[in-house]
Amino acid sequence: MRSRLNKIISIFAFSTKLTEAFQFQSPIVSGSVKTLSRAREGILLHASLEEAQQQQQEEQNNTQIDKDTPGGEISNQEALLLSLGLIDAVESAEDKQKRALKRLEATKLKEKEKLTSVVVAISSALIALLNYIYQYLHPISSIELLFSMQRSSASLPTIGKNHKPTVVDFWAPWCENCKVSAATLNKIETEYKDKINFILINGDDPDALDLIDAFGVDAIPHLALINEDGYVETALIGTVNQKVLREDLNVLISNSKLKDNNANANGETKVDLPYKMFNAFYSRPNDRTVKF
């Protein structure tokens, strides 16, 4: 507003001087000069009054701020927010202290949560390390492993029932080849457990005598490989190479996906196992399909 008034006054001043320079030419021009002079004086008076009112308003605002602020001290930011009407009053020292305490508590809580996460991570890593060291210093024996695998075995009635091939392993605690093969069989079982049934039978258990006769077991370890229909394809005797067992199991799985011995949509048909060792049913072929 002040700058606009100054421009208007400058224009009036220029017009007055220009008219005075040519006032000798006409009485009308002379009257105009007087009118312009009076208008200029009125504008100057109005500008002075407006400036005085503006100063008075600023003093009143400062007085109100001092009343609302304990101690009368505010920051430049607070003064700006007040002048823009974004806040009604300045925080008291007590409110500022409460807000600072809340912020400090939130920071401490975050630090505590971070520390807890670090402690949990370190504890988990330490427990895992201690467990590894313990297992390294106290390795599970092959016999314990075989007993553990037997406890987690599938049940005999699953043979030929869930459309999965089955491996029945006959073993005994005194069998050295069984102990040697334990780790390999456990690894294979872990890898194929979702596709094949694994059943372990302790040949020393008197309750296993009927099963020994049914499968024609005359030496252990004896791995009977059975297709999805309960038909005993072959038996692998003694320690078995991983490659041999994997290839036979893969064929059993592939064949189980074909129904009624017919070719599937891709023209694939069931094939024989690549490795066959012992046929315990050569003298009784009608017993080759086992059901429980």
C-alpha positions as CSV (number, residue, x, y, z in Angstrom):
1,M,0.0,0.0,0.0
2,R,2.8,2.4,1.0
3,S,4.6,1.8,-2.3
4,R,1.4,2.5,-4.4
5,L,0.8,5.8,-2.5
6,N,4.4,6.8,-3.2
7,K,4.0,6.2,-6.9
8,I,0.7,8.2,-7.0
9,I,2.4,11.1,-5.1
10,S,5.3,11.0,-7.6
11,I,2.9,11.2,-10.5
12,F,1.1,14.2,-8.9
13,A,4.4,15.9,-8.2
14,F,5.5,15.5,-11.7
15,S,2.2,16.7,-13.1
16,T,2.3,19.8,-10.7
17,K,5.8,20.8,-11.9
18,L,4.9,20.3,-15.5
19,T,1.7,22.4,-15.1
20,E,3.6,25.2,-13.2
21,A,6.1,25.4,-16.1
22,F,3.2,26.2,-18.5
23,Q,0.8,28.0,-16.1
24,F,1.4,31.4,-17.8
25,Q,-0.5,30.1,-20.8
26,S,-4.0,29.7,-19.2
27,P,-5.9,30.5,-16.0
28,I,-7.5,27.1,-16.2
29,V,-4.0,25.5,-16.0
30,S,-3.2,27.7,-13.0
31,G,-6.4,26.4,-11.3
32,S,-5.4,22.8,-12.0
33,V,-2.1,23.4,-10.4
34,K,-3.7,24.4,-7.2
35,T,-6.1,21.5,-7.3
36,L,-3.2,19.0,-7.8
37,S,-1.3,20.5,-5.0
38,R,-4.2,20.2,-2.6
39,A,-4.8,16.5,-3.7
40,R,-1.1,15.8,-3.2
41,E,-1.2,17.2,0.3
42,G,-4.4,15.1,1.1
43,I,-2.7,11.9,-0.2
44,L,0.4,12.6,2.0
45,L,-1.8,13.2,5.0
46,H,-3.7,9.9,4.3
47,A,-0.4,8.0,4.0
48,S,0.9,9.4,7.3
49,L,-2.3,8.4,9.1
50,E,-2.2,4.9,7.6
51,E,1.4,4.4,8.6
52,A,0.6,5.5,12.1
53,Q,-2.3,3.1,12.4
54,Q,-0.1,0.2,11.1
55,Q,2.5,0.9,13.7
56,Q,-0.2,1.0,16.4
57,Q,-1.5,-2.4,15.3
58,E,2.0,-4.0,15.3
59,E,2.5,-2.7,18.9
60,Q,-0.9,-4.2,19.9
61,N,0.1,-7.6,18.4
62,N,3.4,-7.6,20.2
63,T,1.6,-6.8,23.4
64,Q,-0.8,-9.7,22.9
65,I,2.1,-12.1,22.2
66,D,3.8,-11.0,25.3
67,K,0.7,-11.7,27.3
68,D,0.3,-15.2,25.8
69,T,3.9,-16.2,26.3
70,P,5.4,-16.8,29.7
71,G,8.4,-14.5,30.1
72,G,7.4,-12.7,26.9
73,E,10.1,-14.5,24.9
74,I,9.1,-16.3,21.6
75,S,11.1,-17.6,18.7
76,N,11.0,-16.1,15.3
77,Q,9.1,-19.2,14.0
78,E,6.4,-18.8,16.7
79,A,6.1,-15.1,15.9
80,L,5.6,-15.9,12.2
81,L,3.0,-18.6,13.0
82,L,1.1,-16.2,15.2
83,S,1.2,-13.4,12.6
84,L,-0.1,-15.8,10.0
85,G,-2.9,-17.0,12.3
86,L,-1.7,-20.6,12.1
87,I,-1.6,-20.9,15.9
88,D,-3.7,-19.2,18.5
89,A,-1.1,-19.0,21.3
90,V,2.5,-19.9,21.9
91,E,3.3,-23.0,24.0
92,S,4.2,-22.4,27.6
93,A,7.5,-23.5,28.9
94,E,5.8,-26.4,30.7
95,D,4.1,-27.6,27.5
96,K,7.4,-27.4,25.7
97,Q,9.0,-29.5,28.4
98,K,6.3,-32.1,28.2
99,R,6.6,-32.3,24.5
100,A,10.3,-32.7,24.7
101,L,9.9,-35.5,27.3
102,K,7.5,-37.3,25.1
103,R,9.9,-37.1,22.2
104,L,12.7,-38.4,24.4
105,E,10.6,-41.3,25.7
106,A,9.7,-42.3,22.1
107,T,13.4,-42.2,21.2
108,K,14.3,-44.3,24.2
109,L,11.6,-46.8,23.3
110,K,12.9,-47.2,19.7
111,E,16.4,-47.7,21.0
112,K,15.1,-50.3,23.4
113,E,13.2,-52.2,20.6
114,K,16.3,-52.1,18.5
115,L,18.5,-53.4,21.3
116,T,15.9,-56.2,21.9
117,S,16.0,-57.2,18.2
118,V,19.8,-57.3,18.3
119,V,19.9,-59.4,21.4
120,V,17.3,-61.9,19.9
121,A,19.4,-62.1,16.7
122,I,22.6,-62.7,18.6
123,S,21.0,-65.2,21.0
124,S,19.5,-67.2,18.0
125,A,22.9,-67.3,16.3
126,L,24.6,-68.3,19.5
127,I,22.1,-71.1,20.2
128,A,22.5,-72.4,16.7
129,L,26.3,-72.4,17.0
130,L,26.1,-74.2,20.4
131,N,23.8,-76.8,18.9
132,Y,26.1,-77.3,16.0
133,I,29.1,-77.7,18.4
134,Y,27.2,-80.1,20.6
135,Q,26.2,-82.2,17.6
136,Y,29.7,-82.2,16.4
137,L,31.1,-83.3,19.7
138,H,28.2,-85.7,20.4
139,P,27.2,-87.1,17.0
140,I,24.1,-89.2,16.8
141,S,25.0,-92.8,16.3
142,S,23.8,-94.8,13.3
143,I,21.7,-97.0,15.5
144,E,20.0,-94.0,17.1
145,L,19.4,-92.6,13.6
146,L,17.8,-95.9,12.4
147,F,15.6,-96.1,15.4
148,S,14.5,-92.5,14.9
149,M,13.7,-93.1,11.2
150,Q,11.7,-96.1,12.2
151,R,9.6,-94.1,14.7
152,S,8.8,-91.6,12.0
153,S,8.1,-94.2,9.3
154,A,4.8,-94.4,7.4
155,S,2.4,-97.2,8.4
156,L,2.2,-100.4,6.4
157,P,-1.4,-99.9,5.4
158,T,-0.3,-96.9,3.3
159,I,1.4,-99.3,0.8
160,G,-0.7,-99.2,-2.4
161,K,-3.2,-96.9,-0.9
162,N,-2.0,-93.3,-1.3
163,H,-0.8,-93.6,-4.9
164,K,2.8,-93.3,-3.9
165,P,5.7,-95.7,-4.3
166,T,7.1,-97.2,-1.1
167,V,10.5,-98.2,0.2
168,V,10.6,-100.9,2.9
169,D,13.9,-101.2,4.6
170,F,14.7,-104.2,6.8
171,W,17.6,-103.6,9.2
172,A,19.0,-104.8,12.5
173,P,21.1,-103.1,15.3
174,W,23.9,-105.7,14.8
175,C,24.0,-105.1,11.0
176,E,27.2,-103.2,10.1
177,N,26.1,-102.5,6.5
178,C,22.8,-101.0,8.0
179,K,24.9,-98.7,10.1
180,V,27.0,-97.6,7.1
181,S,23.9,-97.0,4.9
182,A,21.9,-95.2,7.6
183,A,23.1,-91.7,6.8
184,T,22.6,-92.2,3.0
185,L,19.1,-93.6,3.5
186,N,18.2,-90.7,5.8
187,K,19.4,-88.2,3.2
188,I,17.4,-89.9,0.5
189,E,14.3,-90.1,2.7
190,T,14.5,-86.3,3.5
191,E,14.7,-85.6,-0.2
192,Y,11.9,-87.8,-1.4
193,K,9.6,-87.9,1.7
194,D,6.8,-86.0,-0.1
195,K,6.8,-88.4,-3.1
196,I,7.6,-91.8,-1.6
197,N,6.6,-93.7,1.5
198,F,9.5,-94.8,3.7
199,I,9.0,-97.7,6.1
200,L,11.8,-99.2,8.4
201,I,11.4,-102.6,9.9
202,N,13.7,-103.9,12.7
203,G,14.4,-107.5,11.7
204,D,15.3,-108.3,15.3
205,D,11.8,-107.5,16.5
206,P,9.8,-110.7,17.0
207,D,6.7,-108.9,15.7
208,A,8.5,-108.5,12.3
209,L,8.8,-112.3,11.6
210,D,5.6,-112.3,9.5
211,L,6.8,-109.3,7.5
212,I,10.1,-111.0,6.9
213,D,8.3,-114.0,5.4
214,A,6.0,-111.9,3.4
215,F,8.8,-110.0,1.7
216,G,11.1,-113.0,1.4
217,V,13.9,-111.4,3.4
218,D,17.0,-113.6,3.8
219,A,19.7,-111.0,4.1
220,I,19.8,-107.4,5.4
221,P,19.9,-104.6,4.7
222,H,17.0,-105.4,2.4
223,L,15.3,-102.6,0.5
224,A,12.1,-103.6,-1.1
225,L,11.0,-101.1,-3.8
226,I,7.3,-101.1,-4.3
227,N,5.2,-99.3,-6.9
228,E,2.1,-97.2,-6.2
229,D,-0.1,-100.3,-6.5
230,G,1.7,-102.3,-3.9
231,Y,3.7,-104.4,-6.5
232,V,7.2,-105.3,-5.3
233,E,9.4,-104.3,-8.3
234,T,12.8,-105.5,-6.8
235,A,14.9,-105.7,-3.7
236,L,18.3,-104.1,-3.2
237,I,20.5,-106.0,-0.9
238,G,23.5,-104.8,1.1
239,T,24.9,-101.2,0.9
240,V,23.4,-99.3,-2.0
241,N,25.0,-96.6,-4.0
242,Q,23.0,-93.3,-3.9
243,K,23.0,-93.0,-7.7
244,V,21.5,-96.5,-8.0
245,L,18.8,-95.8,-5.4
246,R,17.9,-92.3,-6.8
247,E,17.5,-93.6,-10.4
248,D,15.2,-96.4,-9.3
249,L,13.2,-94.0,-7.1
250,N,12.9,-91.5,-10.0
251,V,11.5,-94.2,-12.3
252,L,9.0,-95.3,-9.6
253,I,7.8,-91.7,-9.2
254,S,7.5,-91.3,-13.0
255,N,5.6,-94.5,-13.4
256,S,3.2,-93.6,-10.6
257,K,2.0,-90.6,-12.6
258,L,0.8,-92.9,-15.4
259,K,-2.5,-94.6,-14.9
260,D,-3.6,-98.2,-15.9
261,N,-0.2,-98.8,-17.6
262,N,-1.4,-96.6,-20.5
263,A,0.5,-93.8,-22.1
264,N,-0.2,-90.3,-20.9
265,A,-0.9,-87.3,-23.1
266,N,2.7,-87.0,-24.1
267,G,3.0,-90.7,-25.2
268,E,5.0,-91.8,-22.2
269,T,4.6,-95.3,-20.9
270,K,5.8,-97.1,-17.7
271,V,9.3,-98.4,-17.9
272,D,11.3,-101.0,-15.9
273,L,13.6,-100.0,-13.1
274,P,17.1,-99.4,-14.3
275,Y,18.6,-101.3,-11.4
276,K,17.1,-104.7,-10.3
277,M,18.9,-107.0,-7.9
278,F,16.8,-109.6,-6.2
279,N,13.4,-111.1,-6.9
280,A,12.1,-112.6,-3.7
281,F,8.9,-113.8,-5.4
282,Y,10.3,-115.8,-8.2
283,S,8.7,-119.0,-6.7
284,R,5.4,-117.2,-5.6
285,P,4.6,-114.5,-8.1
286,N,1.0,-114.2,-6.9
287,D,2.3,-112.8,-3.6
288,R,4.3,-110.0,-5.3
289,T,1.5,-107.5,-4.7
290,V,1.4,-106.8,-0.9
291,K,-1.6,-105.5,0.9
292,F,-2.0,-104.6,4.6
